[in-house]
Amino acid sequence: MGTTRQNGSLYTAIQNKIATVEFGHPASNSFPSELLERLTNELGKLSENKDVNVVILKSEDDRAFCAGASFDELVAITNFEEGKKFFMGFANVINSMRKCSKLIIGRIQGKTVGGGVGLVAACDYTLAVEAASVKLSEFTIGIGPFVIAPALERKIGVAALGELTLAAHEWKNAYWAKEKGLYSKVTDSTKELDKEIEMLAEKLASYNPEALKAMKKVLWENTNHWDKLLEEKAEISGKLVLSEFTKNALQKFKK
């Protein structure tokens, strides 16, 4: 049973040097701003925690991994400041994943849309089930995946980012995502997914933490400018969300 809390839930369990961070929201594990902020802060804390060598990021239930940003909050935006602040939510999480000194394993047990695909791209190693298709549907409501684009480009390249963004109506399956480098491994079932994750996390947790930390830095080289870059991208989205096109598209979706 998933959470019924309107602002979602976030739980962290630490065992044997492994921190498992689980987020949840009744609307297909989407993210209201408050939950994005909580995840950002949690990753900051884990980065400093000496009892943690590796982080697993997962979501509740066995359906969607993440439906992206909160639709209700998106509809409620009335000015540029609100728009920018809304899109900074995912910018802050991606930057906190980037800066976290621990390697992050993503457990992708279901479909992922929009900002959720950005979270997947910001993980250091991702395991997914066959049913874990991905979609960037931002164009359909008059915006674009600007904030998450740098994370995706870093992982899958410009060509695949273009393919995913421009075919905004299309789901790409887990094998497409693996072939492009978004997923590290695809499993047949959730049971197998959890077995593989447990095995990998235990191995990583047993390695020299200094080596893991140094490798994390190598993987994220040349991204020090992302604080500013993602803020600029949030401003692009903050402007677009106020457009007549977006307002009309959101009203249609609402109905």
KACORUR-V689242 format. One line per field, one symbol per residue. psi: psi as a letter, one per 40 degrees, with the letter a starting at -180 (. if undefined). burial: + if it has 9 or more other ideal C-beta (glycine too) atoms within 8 Angstrom, else -. A space follows every 50 residues. Layout:
psi: ???
burial: ???
//
This chain:
psi: hiiehdeaihihhhhfehhhhhiihdgffihidddddddddddddddehe ehdihhhiiiaebidheaihdddddeheiddddddddeddddddddddeh eiihhhhgeaihibdddddddeidhhhiidegiihgedddeeaifddedd dddddeidddddddddgeehhhiddddddeedidihididdddddddddd dddddeihdddddddddddfifededddddddddddddddeeiddddddd dddd.
burial: -++----+++-+-+---+++++++++--+++++-++++++++++-++-+- -++++++++++--++++++++-++--+----+++++++++++++++++-+ -++++++++++++++++++++++-++++++-++++++++-++++++++++ +++-+++--++-+++--+---+-+-+++-++++-+++----+++-++--+ ++-++-+----++-++------+--+--+++-+++++++++++--++-++ -----
//
